[in-house]
Amino acid sequence: MFARPPIRSLQRRFPIHKAQQCTISTFQEGDFCMLRELKSNRKYLVGPLEEGQHKDYKGGILPHSKLIGASVRSSVRTHNDAFGFMVHKPTLDEYVINVPRSCTPIYPKDASTIVQMLDIEPGHQILEAGTGNGALTLYLARAVSTQGRIHTCDIREGHSNTARKHVQRYERGRYKDAVSFHIGDVCEVAPKDVIFDGIVLDMPAPSEYIEKLLPLLRNDRFIVCYLPNMTQVLDLVRAVRDLPMVMDSCIEAEWKEWEVRATQIRSTEELAWVCRPKNFDVKGHTAFLTKLRKTE
């Protein structure tokens, strides 16, 4: 048997980064938390937490004051003791799906695929056109880390303001300093003194903008376009034929989530297992993700 190294020795060999130490262990005012109902296992996003506010649940009341100061994975109950919940820190997926929307968000399956297609590293500079709800903005900001920056543009001031609020509220503004918000046409408001490591376009006709944005993109890097219809993909491919670009790939990201749980067989004490695809979540077709590489 080998002796286990002492904890202090391991910490010296593998030091913990300061960002890893700043994790949320207890909830405070302004935080969002995910409640998991103990009987049904259903989840509910609650927040921002505020003294004097409460969540109604099937006739029961859960005051925010019970959540403020509560630790992660602690249990709380409604005022009438009818329902119990376990408290969790929301993941990024859970947060962007459940926060109030000013428009349809880019769903996690597409956002994570776009990050992979852009081949993002910490320190990269990324341009996003079509801020929308700020869902993709958060995924991009997490990928570039504190060393990089996201410049995100939207022609609608209301969308930009909503996205700014979502970014500021996620994990106490952990990524807000990595994001610059711009309101207006991307070709006019995007900074001209930055050479970007990647560009993502969520707009109906991106082909009208690519030629103007191409000088802002680093050579051999990528533009990813979010296009719901194949006709838009075809229009894009035709438009870039005379530009120093090649289509690297066109991806349709689909997730199939399965429900796996035990259930009681009627009139017996035996358990059977439910194993079937879930069909109520948006995990099927949302868009074609078309990746273009600059070949100047």
Protein Blocks (a to p, Z undefined) as FASTA:
>chain_A
ZZdddfklmmmmmccdfklmmccfbdcehiacddddfklopacdeddddehiacdeehia
cdfklmgopaehiacddfkomaccddddddfklmmmmmccfbdcddfklmmmmmmmnopa
ehiacddehjknommmmmmmmmnommbccddddfblklmmmmmmmmmmggghllmmmpcc
dedjfklmpcfkbccfbdcdddfblmlmmmmmmmmpcghiacddddfbfklmmmmmmmmm
mpccddfbdcddddddddddddddehiabdcddddddfkbcfbcfbdcdddddfZZ
